[in-house]
Amino acid sequence: MSEVLTESALGRQVNFQTVMECIVRQGPISRAQVAKLTSLSKQTVSELVAMLEDSGWVQKVGSIQGKLGRTAITYELNPKAGYIAVADLGGTHMKLGLADVSGHLIEETRAPLEEGGARVTEQLLLGISELMEKHNIGRDKLLQVVAGVPGVVDRKTRLVHRSPNLPALPKIDLETTLRRLLGVPVMLENEVNLAAVGELWFGSGQGHENFIYVAMGTGIGMGVILENKLWRGTRGGAGEIGYMPMLHEEFDHDAKLHGPLEMVSSGLAIVNTYKALSDGHAASVPEVFDKAAQGDTIANQVIDKVARGCAKAIGASASVLDPELCLLGGSIGGRPEMLERIRYWLAEMMDEPVSLESSGLGKKAGLIGAIAIALQEVNGRYFSPQLRTVGSQENELFVNKTTVL
């Protein structure tokens, strides 16, 4: 797919962006309707639509009856103009998705990761290639890759650090390697940040300018949305609440690796705490929850301790950021019993506790957020290159939300 824009005139780029956004959001739509909605001249709109059609970005889809009996051709985004690949890497598994440029998630897959992420590059390449081959999509149609990682992505070096659950990541330059091997732009982002962006655009965060998203799974993390934008912080580490110091908890040198909060409020904490309190009897996270539901005293103590620790972190974060809402997600945070226990402890700790709700997108939040950021990158690169900032949410998101979910 060749870039549409060759002119440097700022006004021309703005017009291109305006027309493309109108067609994506409102299509099927006629050129006259585009002109009316954008306040651009019919001649300008006709020229730009012709260029978009010639380049394959928009397509004719039908016609409508206009004034005086005239028939007007309607246009919409051509979803086959290009594709994006997205990934969500967890501590033990990875999810992969393939979407078209309309944002429609064509297929998603889930596969185990080799312990520590030792073969993460190879597994990502293989997974993306298999998805594209399955749907007969050539490499030349792949426009962008966005992958969520369980760690901090340095805003300057683009390297991953603070990734205890996938310790192989800090040892490789994953973004550069994938870009070289795939031949397309690649962007890494913290996986909880992606989930927060997904909720902002398509989930329970819609309509809220300021909210936090807390994910509890193998580890624990937070995505921060301030004034409708993802807040990454100075180095990219905003929301790393796993490293939040916990008052009244005995200092443990392991906390330097996993973080003080993660040692008491995560899947890792559930497994370790249950084993410690049950005289060495091992149990998985699902098994501990099953035991708690059956009235097991130790299992309930463990889950309550985890909920209390998470409530402390949410309360502290809410006191600093003053969000409208806190969304709870992840394989553990998404459990209704965990939500209720955290709500209880928040009410015990705070006079006016922050509103706590479940993730609206559930397990898909990370992939949906990756799609949103990928589309922002594509839109910025192809339709407003002089206005574009890589990895910036200043790039527009052109999408008809009905095509995504």
ChimeraX attribute file (.defattr): number of C-alpha atoms within 10 A of each C-alpha:
attribute: neighborCount
match mode: 1-to-1
recipient: residues
	/A:1	13
	/A:2	7
	/A:3	10
	/A:4	18
	/A:5	18
	/A:6	9
	/A:7	10
	/A:8	11
	/A:9	10
	/A:10	13
	/A:11	10
	/A:12	16
	/A:13	20
	/A:14	15
	/A:15	18
	/A:16	23
	/A:17	19
	/A:18	18
	/A:19	24
	/A:20	23
	/A:21	22
	/A:22	23
	/A:23	24
	/A:24	23
	/A:25	17
	/A:26	18
	/A:27	18
	/A:28	19
	/A:29	22
	/A:30	25
	/A:31	23
	/A:32	19
	/A:33	18
	/A:34	25
	/A:35	18
	/A:36	13
	/A:37	13
	/A:38	15
	/A:39	10
	/A:40	15
	/A:41	13
	/A:42	15
	/A:43	12
	/A:44	16
	/A:45	23
	/A:46	17
	/A:47	12
	/A:48	20
	/A:49	23
	/A:50	14
	/A:51	16
	/A:52	20
	/A:53	17
	/A:54	12
	/A:55	15
	/A:56	18
	/A:57	21
	/A:58	23
	/A:59	20
	/A:60	15
	/A:61	15
	/A:62	14
	/A:63	15
	/A:64	14
	/A:65	10
	/A:66	12
	/A:67	8
	/A:68	6
	/A:69	8
	/A:70	9
	/A:71	13
	/A:72	17
	/A:73	16
	/A:74	19
	/A:75	23
	/A:76	23
	/A:77	27
	/A:78	19
	/A:79	19
	/A:80	15
	/A:81	18
	/A:82	22
	/A:83	28
	/A:84	26
	/A:85	27
	/A:86	29
	/A:87	28
	/A:88	29
	/A:89	26
	/A:90	22
	/A:91	21
	/A:92	15
	/A:93	14
	/A:94	23
	/A:95	23
	/A:96	20
	/A:97	25
	/A:98	24
	/A:99	25
	/A:100	23
	/A:101	26
	/A:102	25
	/A:103	24
	/A:104	21
	/A:105	21
	/A:106	13
	/A:107	11
	/A:108	16
	/A:109	13
	/A:110	14
	/A:111	13
	/A:112	14
	/A:113	20
	/A:114	15
	/A:115	15
	/A:116	16
	/A:117	22
	/A:118	16
	/A:119	13
	/A:120	20
	/A:121	18
	/A:122	11
	/A:123	17
	/A:124	20
	/A:125	13
	/A:126	11
	/A:127	20
	/A:128	21
	/A:129	16
	/A:130	12
	/A:131	19
	/A:132	18
	/A:133	11
	/A:134	9
	/A:135	11
	/A:136	9
	/A:137	15
	/A:138	12
	/A:139	15
	/A:140	12
	/A:141	16
	/A:142	23
	/A:143	22
	/A:144	24
	/A:145	27
	/A:146	27
	/A:147	28
	/A:148	26
	/A:149	25
	/A:150	27
	/A:151	27
	/A:152	24
	/A:153	25
	/A:154	18
	/A:155	16
	/A:156	9
	/A:157	9
	/A:158	18
	/A:159	19
	/A:160	26
	/A:161	19
	/A:162	20
	/A:163	19
	/A:164	18
	/A:165	20
	/A:166	23
	/A:167	18
	/A:168	17
	/A:169	24
	/A:170	17
	/A:171	11
	/A:172	14
	/A:173	14
	/A:174	20
	/A:175	21
	/A:176	16
	/A:177	13
	/A:178	19
	/A:179	15
	/A:180	12
	/A:181	10
	/A:182	18
	/A:183	14
	/A:184	17
	/A:185	18
	/A:186	22
	/A:187	24
	/A:188	25
	/A:189	26
	/A:190	28
	/A:191	28
	/A:192	31
	/A:193	31
	/A:194	29
	/A:195	31
	/A:196	31
	/A:197	31
	/A:198	27
	/A:199	28
	/A:200	25
	/A:201	18
	/A:202	19
	/A:203	21
	/A:204	19
	/A:205	27
	/A:206	15
	/A:207	10
	/A:208	16
	/A:209	15
	/A:210	20
	/A:211	27
	/A:212	28
	/A:213	31
	/A:214	28
	/A:215	26
	/A:216	26
	/A:217	21
	/A:218	22
	/A:219	25
	/A:220	30
	/A:221	25
	/A:222	28
	/A:223	28
	/A:224	26
	/A:225	24
	/A:226	16
	/A:227	11
	/A:228	18
	/A:229	16
	/A:230	21
	/A:231	17
	/A:232	20
	/A:233	11
	/A:234	10
	/A:235	13
	/A:236	19
	/A:237	19
	/A:238	18
	/A:239	24
	/A:240	20
	/A:241	22
	/A:242	25
	/A:243	19
	/A:244	16
	/A:245	14
	/A:246	18
	/A:247	11
	/A:248	6
	/A:249	12
	/A:250	8
	/A:251	12
	/A:252	11
	/A:253	10
	/A:254	10
	/A:255	17
	/A:256	12
	/A:257	16
	/A:258	19
	/A:259	23
	/A:260	24
	/A:261	27
	/A:262	28
	/A:263	26
	/A:264	26
	/A:265	29
	/A:266	27
	/A:267	23
	/A:268	19
	/A:269	21
	/A:270	26
	/A:271	20
	/A:272	20
	/A:273	23
	/A:274	23
	/A:275	18
	/A:276	12
	/A:277	13
	/A:278	12
	/A:279	8
	/A:280	11
	/A:281	11
	/A:282	15
	/A:283	17
	/A:284	15
	/A:285	23
	/A:286	14
	/A:287	13
	/A:288	21
	/A:289	22
	/A:290	14
	/A:291	16
	/A:292	19
	/A:293	13
	/A:294	11
	/A:295	11
	/A:296	13
	/A:297	11
	/A:298	17
	/A:299	26
	/A:300	19
	/A:301	15
	/A:302	24
	/A:303	24
	/A:304	18
	/A:305	19
	/A:306	25
	/A:307	25
	/A:308	23
	/A:309	24
	/A:310	28
	/A:311	25
	/A:312	19
	/A:313	21
	/A:314	23
	/A:315	22
	/A:316	15
	/A:317	20
	/A:318	19
	/A:319	13
	/A:320	9
	/A:321	15
	/A:322	15
	/A:323	19
	/A:324	15
	/A:325	20
	/A:326	26
	/A:327	25
	/A:328	25
	/A:329	28
	/A:330	25
	/A:331	15
	/A:332	24
	/A:333	25
	/A:334	22
	/A:335	15
	/A:336	12
	/A:337	16
	/A:338	21
	/A:339	20
	/A:340	14
	/A:341	18
	/A:342	24
	/A:343	20
	/A:344	15
	/A:345	19
	/A:346	24
	/A:347	14
	/A:348	13
	/A:349	14
	/A:350	14
	/A:351	8
	/A:352	10
	/A:353	19
	/A:354	21
	/A:355	14
	/A:356	19
	/A:357	19
	/A:358	19
	/A:359	26
	/A:360	19
	/A:361	20
	/A:362	17
	/A:363	15
	/A:364	20
	/A:365	27
	/A:366	29
	/A:367	31
	/A:368	31
	/A:369	29
	/A:370	31
	/A:371	33
	/A:372	26
	/A:373	27
	/A:374	29
	/A:375	28
	/A:376	22
	/A:377	29
	/A:378	24
	/A:379	22
	/A:380	25
	/A:381	19
	/A:382	18
	/A:383	24
	/A:384	23
	/A:385	20
	/A:386	16
	/A:387	13
	/A:388	19
	/A:389	14
	/A:390	13
	/A:391	16
	/A:392	14
	/A:393	19
	/A:394	14
	/A:395	22
	/A:396	20
	/A:397	18
	/A:398	23
	/A:399	24
	/A:400	18
	/A:401	14
	/A:402	11
	/A:403	12
	/A:404	17
	/A:405	12
